[in-house]
């Protein structure tokens, strides 16, 4: 996600975030800002891959036969909903340049900034209109999306793989420079160092919580500003390390996937890349990486505390259905990350039966998961606890 992070550091984007503060009620409705690949640009690229054509024709071709025109657009309309990507963000497109020119947008980066606001009511509708009007003034594409706030996904009725402060999922195991083993999960799952962590299903004690950054997370009010360009640096880690009991044999694999033999930093994958996750509640499924999260406000499911995060990413189900299948049916048949999956590792299948640890899920927003990057967790363990973690 190097390109999205570089875009987030541009003066235009920083000015946009700073400008949001001029709207008095914006902090009470905006809860996340993600940078994703524009869907129109993705359609252009998917069309090229599927048909072998160049850019699809933007206007009716006066010099070509209507059969040629029909062939192009019939192919576009019949495109299945199979996921594209990963994408080459520097791949040129005449059509994309024309789209940007028509809307007075910068064509150099094929991104759309998604501003997530709480579902609108009569009281918040005017604030939403102001934010949307300001967003459309930018020289990049921006959309304002009604969506519930993400909820930290530890609390859930029923069983989970592990239970410490609350139920959640043990993502996997890493070792330090001394050869000691550590179980990895979320800080909001295992909040208190020294507390026991038990395996679900009567499998006994996993160990005890050795390190957790939950106490360092700053709870906020619902109306607090979550914008690191305006207030302060936000957290990019929600993590805990469990000191594994000698009676437990740690494995180098993730249930339902395979062996994890490496760790990918955030620049190795991009929007559209496919990752796999085994969650205690949702099971083993493939998901598609969505956008880069510049800022995200999430709510603790058992209370009124809110937390601000930055440098995260979201992911959702891989949609694989013909274009004629109704969207509701596709969504109903697609796997969702669930509360109780917190701590689950998102892994990339880089070679047969071998996976790379890329991120850890921390929250869910409807049918979309929110995750921290694995390299953020690795850096936290090194900086705060002197641990150099690596796969077993």
Secondary structure, 3 states (H helix, E strand, C coil): CHHHHHHHCCHHHHHHHHHHHHCCCHHHHEEEEEEEECHHHHHHHHHHHHHCCCCCCCCCCCCCCHHHHHHHHHHHHCCCCCCCCCCCCCCCCHHHHHHHHHCCCCCCCCEEEEEEECCCCCCCHHHHHHHHHHHHCCCCEEEEEECCCEEECCCCCCCCCEECCCEECCCEEEECCCCCEEEEECCCCCCCCCCEEEECCCCCEEEEEEEECHHHCCCECCCCCCCCCCCCCCECCCCEEEEECCCCCCCCECCCCCEEEEECCCCCCCCCCEEEEEECCCEEEEEEEEEEEEEEEEEECCCCCEEEECCEEEEEECCCCCCCCCHHHHHHHCCCCCCCCCCCEEEEEEECCEEEEEEEEEEEECCEEEEEEHHHHHHHHHHHHCCCCECC
